[in-house]
Amino acid sequence: MQTSNAASGAGMRIRKVGVVGAGVMGSGIAALAASAGIPVVLLDVAGPEGQRGAPAAAGLDKARKARPAAFMDPEGASLVQTGNIDDDLARLGECDLIIEAIVELPAPKQALYARLEPLLKPTAIVASNTSGIPMRILTEGRSERFRRHFLGMHFFNPVRYMHLLELIPTGETAPEVLGAARRFSERVFGKGIVLAKDAPGFVANRLGVAGMVRTMTLMEEFGLSIDEVDFLTGPFLARAKSATFRTADISGLDVLSHVAAGLASTTGEDYTLPSWMQQLVQEGKLGEKTKAGFYRKEGKEIHTLDWRTMQYAPAKKVEDPELLRIGKLPHAARFAAIRELPGTYGDFLRAYLLTISHYALTVTPEVAFDVASVDRAMEWGYAWEIGPFKQMDLLGADFLRAGFAERGLAVPAMLDDASRGFYPDDATPTVLAIGGGYDAVTEIAGGITIASLARAGRTLQTWDEAALHDLGDGVALFEFRSKMNTLGEGVVRALHAALDRVEHDGLAGLVIGNDDPRTFSAGANLAPVVQVVQEGKWDVIDESIRGFQGTAMRIRHSPFPIVSAPFGLALGGACEYSMHAARIQAHAELYMGLVEAGVGLLPAGGGTKEILFRFAEDLAPYDEADPFEAVKRAFKLIAMATTSTSAHEARKLGFLRAADRISMNRDTLLVDAKARVVDLAPDWVALPDRTITALGRAGLGNLKAAAWSMKEAGQISAFEERLAGEIAYVLCGGDGPPRTVTEQDILDLEREGFKTLLGTPETQERIAYTLKTGKPLRN
């Protein structure tokens, strides 16, 4: 047991993190650690006399102001202490993990380590965030003890949002050090870990930068434009929207040039960038940070560089009908169609896929320990939906062999070894082993996915828009399967059936969640509502709202614990259902809100009621508290359609309670939610009905007066004043004297207010506009 703990690093606790280098990466790493509640020492070079700590303080300030935000909670910045490496280096002696993120040159890094080594506590781990310098070079001259506690930790920018973290152990890195770094990185930093070999560029950048360079060469070969290539190498190929050139602009053309040059010198491979890109770098057109690179913003327009003339012109959309058709196909059918696509676009795509595939097959044994790590590196680090080896399985070995021969490329040994493909369709997930044969696919943190449950035969029941799965230990999982996981009639019916089954079978409890990469749920499906309104079937609408409210209340009053596991978008009805669960186990990246006001409505699935009761109960212990503060807080939250920018902010807003928890790692969310059910189940009892005192006329008058003032000041429209009035009416329990109200009283007011607003032309116009464009309308 002791050996196992040592190997996993379980005994090496990381309580404080040091970061050296307060640039974009260093300050981003510090912000992520602080967001997770870890104290940080952030150092940079010394500034001038009297401002010695200015460079690090400036880096922290940039992180505070960064967009997208580097901090999940702006108050997390208080956990970061800044200083300089001349005066404050000894403070790193307090740290358990020190991450170096300074200039990408071996000599300065080596000099820093020499100064740092005497200050370290015996268990301290030192890591470099280098994007490609081999670890063996960086540790030259250091003691054996230092080398055993050293490894690479290569984050990707922006640090908060990119899931990939490459860990690069050396042959001397102690197993317990690697185990501690991995566990901390998965659980606290929330990263997807790829172990990389100590080779130049590691995994993701070795393949990613090589891909960018080769894409530019192919663009010239086929005479395509930057707009065309970014269309073809973006979502069309199941890649990120930023595709090739937009990704380079975000990273910085100087960074791309520097990394390419470094890889060329250390690998001997051809990373020659075209002369026109080198010209951009010389002219200081480095991408997003200089407002010009491959793209440039002109007012509200995006202009694209013509690489032949070096002039910018308005971006041109690719509107080829066949490409647009193929782009809507499932992955397997899409790649099959690309194999046969005629014309220049087809020729380019096949050449591109063959070139990228050949490079991955050739370089993988040098940079990676297994094939799955290569796919994960590109999926997590470059936002590919499917990694290069998964793509090769879709393309097929025959296509690859013929294509390699046509382009004069030798067939790599890995393709010869893949007699059953790279991922055979086995009962247990297997993958081609480097060197031949097949191994089990290594599990990622958490280890529970919908696919793994289905493969293990643990799907209990399916409906058209939902499914129920067995998570083990008596816990079931209810999964949405509708478009954008919206909560339409089919999902609601399925949820009731799932609740019936959990109760009938005597299961411990239920998790509401899924592993959709896009969204937990976009909320209630409004499309059918529009049609019913047009048909004047108000009895149907009333019944539908009652049903939605009843579902929320059934979740709240369940005789077994229900834990909601939201992530990403959790809007409207999804927020309402989650708030009624026994607990929420949220992913840190949570965009949760009661957004109904954006379409001219108020939350009527129990959301208005729940927020009101929740805020009133927060004030109940304080005799001197003004009850209007609870109503005012709820009014502002609902009327402004406020949405959280993280789970930490969702807690501040009131969507999450003190007892709700946050998972930093998306991969562990389902297993964490399951653990909450198991914890709650033994002594769980159904929650009782609640009452509060509604303020009535006095509170309503105050809120209406505030809305009238905003309208008179031109801040809101006349309709928005009316909308605010309807929200206020529900929150105040009507227009009478103060009275004790039940949850059902407020639910009834919710429902009537919703129907009243739904009958207005302004609300109907807002809903129609949002359904058509996906954007809100102000009217």
KANORNOR-V436399 format. One record per residue. N is the residue number from 1. NEAR is the number of other C-alpha atoms within 10 Angstrom. Layout:
BEGIN
((N | NEAR) (N | NEAR))
END
This chain:
BEGIN
((1 | 6) (2 | 9) (3 | 9) (4 | 10) (5 | 14) (6 | 17) (7 | 17) (8 | 19) (9 | 21) (10 | 17) (11 | 14) (12 | 19) (13 | 15) (14 | 17) (15 | 13) (16 | 18) (17 | 24) (18 | 28) (19 | 31) (20 | 27) (21 | 25) (22 | 29) (23 | 20) (24 | 18) (25 | 23) (26 | 28) (27 | 30) (28 | 28) (29 | 32) (30 | 32) (31 | 30) (32 | 26) (33 | 27) (34 | 25) (35 | 25) (36 | 21) (37 | 15) (38 | 19) (39 | 21) (40 | 27) (41 | 24) (42 | 33) (43 | 30) (44 | 28) (45 | 19) (46 | 18) (47 | 15) (48 | 10) (49 | 8) (50 | 7) (51 | 11) (52 | 18) (53 | 23) (54 | 19) (55 | 22) (56 | 28) (57 | 22) (58 | 16) (59 | 22) (60 | 26) (61 | 13) (62 | 18) (63 | 26) (64 | 21) (65 | 12) (66 | 14) (67 | 10) (68 | 11) (69 | 19) (70 | 25) (71 | 28) (72 | 23) (73 | 22) (74 | 17) (75 | 11) (76 | 21) (77 | 22) (78 | 10) (79 | 17) (80 | 22) (81 | 17) (82 | 22) (83 | 25) (84 | 24) (85 | 22) (86 | 14) (87 | 13) (88 | 16) (89 | 20) (90 | 15) (91 | 17) (92 | 25) (93 | 18) (94 | 17) (95 | 23) (96 | 20) (97 | 27) (98 | 25) (99 | 25) (100 | 24) (101 | 26) (102 | 21) (103 | 12) (104 | 17) (105 | 12) (106 | 16) (107 | 12) (108 | 13) (109 | 18) (110 | 17) (111 | 11) (112 | 15) (113 | 19) (114 | 17) (115 | 13) (116 | 18) (117 | 16) (118 | 11) (119 | 15) (120 | 21) (121 | 13) (122 | 11) (123 | 16) (124 | 23) (125 | 25) (126 | 27) (127 | 22) (128 | 24) (129 | 25) (130 | 24) (131 | 21) (132 | 21) (133 | 23) (134 | 20) (135 | 24) (136 | 15) (137 | 12) (138 | 23) (139 | 20) (140 | 13) (141 | 12) (142 | 13) (143 | 11) (144 | 12) (145 | 14) (146 | 24) (147 | 23) (148 | 20) (149 | 23) (150 | 28) (151 | 30) (152 | 31) (153 | 26) (154 | 25) (155 | 25) (156 | 24) (157 | 17) (158 | 19) (159 | 22) (160 | 23) (161 | 17) (162 | 17) (163 | 26) (164 | 25) (165 | 28) (166 | 26) (167 | 25) (168 | 26) (169 | 25) (170 | 21) (171 | 14) (172 | 15) (173 | 19) (174 | 19) (175 | 17) (176 | 21) (177 | 26) (178 | 25) (179 | 19) (180 | 23) (181 | 25) (182 | 25) (183 | 20) (184 | 19) (185 | 20) (186 | 23) (187 | 19) (188 | 19) (189 | 24) (190 | 28) (191 | 27) (192 | 23) (193 | 22) (194 | 27) (195 | 23) (196 | 27) (197 | 23) (198 | 24) (199 | 19) (200 | 21) (201 | 27) (202 | 28) (203 | 31) (204 | 29) (205 | 23) (206 | 23) (207 | 22) (208 | 18) (209 | 20) (210 | 23) (211 | 21) (212 | 22) (213 | 19) (214 | 19) (215 | 23) (216 | 18) (217 | 16) (218 | 18) (219 | 17) (220 | 14) (221 | 10) (222 | 13) (223 | 12) (224 | 17) (225 | 17) (226 | 23) (227 | 20) (228 | 16) (229 | 21) (230 | 21) (231 | 20) (232 | 23) (233 | 21) (234 | 19) (235 | 17) (236 | 21) (237 | 21) (238 | 22) (239 | 20) (240 | 19) (241 | 16) (242 | 18) (243 | 23) (244 | 25) (245 | 24) (246 | 21) (247 | 19) (248 | 22) (249 | 25) (250 | 16) (251 | 18) (252 | 20) (253 | 25) (254 | 20) (255 | 15) (256 | 20) (257 | 21) (258 | 13) (259 | 21) (260 | 23) (261 | 15) (262 | 19) (263 | 22) (264 | 16) (265 | 13) (266 | 14) (267 | 13) (268 | 9) (269 | 11) (270 | 14) (271 | 21) (272 | 15) (273 | 17) (274 | 13) (275 | 10) (276 | 14) (277 | 20) (278 | 16) (279 | 12) (280 | 19) (281 | 19) (282 | 11) (283 | 10) (284 | 14) (285 | 23) (286 | 26) (287 | 24) (288 | 20) (289 | 13) (290 | 12) (291 | 14) (292 | 20) (293 | 27) (294 | 26) (295 | 25) (296 | 22) (297 | 15) (298 | 13) (299 | 7) (300 | 6) (301 | 11) (302 | 14) (303 | 20) (304 | 23) (305 | 20) (306 | 18) (307 | 19) (308 | 10) (309 | 8) (310 | 14) (311 | 10) (312 | 19) (313 | 15) (314 | 14) (315 | 17) (316 | 13) (317 | 9) (318 | 14) (319 | 10) (320 | 9) (321 | 9) (322 | 11) (323 | 19) (324 | 12) (325 | 10) (326 | 18) (327 | 20) (328 | 12) (329 | 14) (330 | 10) (331 | 18) (332 | 12) (333 | 13) (334 | 20) (335 | 26) (336 | 15) (337 | 18) (338 | 20) (339 | 16) (340 | 11) (341 | 17) (342 | 11) (343 | 8) (344 | 12) (345 | 18) (346 | 17) (347 | 15) (348 | 20) (349 | 20) (350 | 21) (351 | 19) (352 | 20) (353 | 24) (354 | 22) (355 | 21) (356 | 21) (357 | 20) (358 | 23) (359 | 18) (360 | 25) (361 | 18) (362 | 16) (363 | 14) (364 | 21) (365 | 16) (366 | 15) (367 | 22) (368 | 22) (369 | 17) (370 | 21) (371 | 24) (372 | 24) (373 | 23) (374 | 24) (375 | 23) (376 | 25) (377 | 30) (378 | 22) (379 | 21) (380 | 24) (381 | 23) (382 | 23) (383 | 21) (384 | 21) (385 | 20) (386 | 18) (387 | 22) (388 | 26) (389 | 21) (390 | 16) (391 | 20) (392 | 25) (393 | 18) (394 | 17) (395 | 22) (396 | 15) (397 | 18) (398 | 9) (399 | 15) (400 | 21) (401 | 18) (402 | 14) (403 | 19) (404 | 19) (405 | 12) (406 | 10) (407 | 11) (408 | 9) (409 | 14) (410 | 11) (411 | 17) (412 | 16) (413 | 13) (414 | 20) (415 | 19) (416 | 12) (417 | 17) (418 | 20) (419 | 13) (420 | 14) (421 | 20) (422 | 24) (423 | 21) (424 | 16) (425 | 11) (426 | 10) (427 | 8) (428 | 13) (429 | 16) (430 | 18) (431 | 24) (432 | 25) (433 | 20) (434 | 19) (435 | 11) (436 | 14) (437 | 13) (438 | 19) (439 | 16) (440 | 14) (441 | 17) (442 | 13) (443 | 10) (444 | 15) (445 | 20) (446 | 16) (447 | 12) (448 | 17) (449 | 19) (450 | 20) (451 | 12) (452 | 14) (453 | 16) (454 | 13) (455 | 14) (456 | 12) (457 | 11) (458 | 17) (459 | 19) (460 | 16) (461 | 15) (462 | 15) (463 | 15) (464 | 11) (465 | 20) (466 | 20) (467 | 21) (468 | 26) (469 | 22) (470 | 20) (471 | 20) (472 | 14) (473 | 13) (474 | 17) (475 | 22) (476 | 27) (477 | 28) (478 | 24) (479 | 24) (480 | 28) (481 | 20) (482 | 16) (483 | 12) (484 | 16) (485 | 25) (486 | 25) (487 | 26) (488 | 21) (489 | 16) (490 | 16) (491 | 23) (492 | 19) (493 | 17) (494 | 22) (495 | 23) (496 | 14) (497 | 15) (498 | 23) (499 | 23) (500 | 12) (501 | 16) (502 | 20) (503 | 16) (504 | 9) (505 | 10) (506 | 11) (507 | 17) (508 | 23) (509 | 26) (510 | 32) (511 | 29) (512 | 25) (513 | 24) (514 | 24) (515 | 20) (516 | 17) (517 | 10) (518 | 12) (519 | 19) (520 | 28) (521 | 28) (522 | 21) (523 | 24) (524 | 21) (525 | 18) (526 | 16) (527 | 12) (528 | 11) (529 | 19) (530 | 16) (531 | 11) (532 | 14) (533 | 16) (534 | 11) (535 | 9) (536 | 12) (537 | 12) (538 | 15) (539 | 9) (540 | 13) (541 | 19) (542 | 15) (543 | 12) (544 | 16) (545 | 21) (546 | 18) (547 | 16) (548 | 24) (549 | 24) (550 | 16) (551 | 21) (552 | 24) (553 | 22) (554 | 16) (555 | 26) (556 | 23) (557 | 19) (558 | 20) (559 | 17) (560 | 26) (561 | 29) (562 | 31) (563 | 31) (564 | 30) (565 | 28) (566 | 32) (567 | 28) (568 | 23) (569 | 24) (570 | 28) (571 | 27) (572 | 28) (573 | 29) (574 | 26) (575 | 28) (576 | 29) (577 | 26) (578 | 29) (579 | 26) (580 | 23) (581 | 23) (582 | 23) (583 | 25) (584 | 25) (585 | 29) (586 | 32) (587 | 26) (588 | 26) (589 | 25) (590 | 25) (591 | 23) (592 | 32) (593 | 27) (594 | 29) (595 | 24) (596 | 24) (597 | 22) (598 | 22) (599 | 25) (600 | 28) (601 | 26) (602 | 29) (603 | 26) (604 | 27) (605 | 28) (606 | 30) (607 | 29) (608 | 25) (609 | 25) (610 | 22) (611 | 25) (612 | 24) (613 | 23) (614 | 17) (615 | 18) (616 | 23) (617 | 16) (618 | 11) (619 | 16) (620 | 14) (621 | 9) (622 | 10) (623 | 8) (624 | 8) (625 | 11) (626 | 12) (627 | 19) (628 | 19) (629 | 14) (630 | 21) (631 | 24) (632 | 18) (633 | 16) (634 | 25) (635 | 23) (636 | 15) (637 | 19) (638 | 25) (639 | 26) (640 | 15) (641 | 20) (642 | 19) (643 | 22) (644 | 22) (645 | 21) (646 | 23) (647 | 28) (648 | 25) (649 | 21) (650 | 23) (651 | 16) (652 | 14) (653 | 19) (654 | 18) (655 | 25) (656 | 23) (657 | 15) (658 | 9) (659 | 9) (660 | 17) (661 | 21) (662 | 23) (663 | 25) (664 | 23) (665 | 23) (666 | 24) (667 | 23) (668 | 21) (669 | 27) (670 | 30) (671 | 19) (672 | 22) (673 | 29) (674 | 27) (675 | 17) (676 | 22) (677 | 26) (678 | 18) (679 | 13) (680 | 18) (681 | 20) (682 | 11) (683 | 8) (684 | 16) (685 | 13) (686 | 13) (687 | 14) (688 | 7) (689 | 11) (690 | 11) (691 | 14) (692 | 15) (693 | 15) (694 | 26) (695 | 22) (696 | 20) (697 | 16) (698 | 14) (699 | 25) (700 | 25) (701 | 16) (702 | 14) (703 | 23) (704 | 19) (705 | 14) (706 | 15) (707 | 24) (708 | 21) (709 | 14) (710 | 16) (711 | 16) (712 | 13) (713 | 10) (714 | 10) (715 | 13) (716 | 17) (717 | 17) (718 | 16) (719 | 18) (720 | 23) (721 | 22) (722 | 16) (723 | 23) (724 | 26) (725 | 23) (726 | 24) (727 | 28) (728 | 28) (729 | 23) (730 | 27) (731 | 28) (732 | 30) (733 | 27) (734 | 21) (735 | 16) (736 | 13) (737 | 14) (738 | 16) (739 | 14) (740 | 12) (741 | 16) (742 | 17) (743 | 17) (744 | 17) (745 | 15) (746 | 25) (747 | 25) (748 | 19) (749 | 22) (750 | 28) (751 | 23) (752 | 17) (753 | 21) (754 | 24) (755 | 19) (756 | 14) (757 | 20) (758 | 22) (759 | 14) (760 | 13) (761 | 12) (762 | 18) (763 | 23) (764 | 20) (765 | 16) (766 | 21) (767 | 25) (768 | 18) (769 | 15) (770 | 16) (771 | 15) (772 | 9) (773 | 9) (774 | 10) (775 | 12) (776 | 16) (777 | 17) (778 | 13) (779 | 13))
END
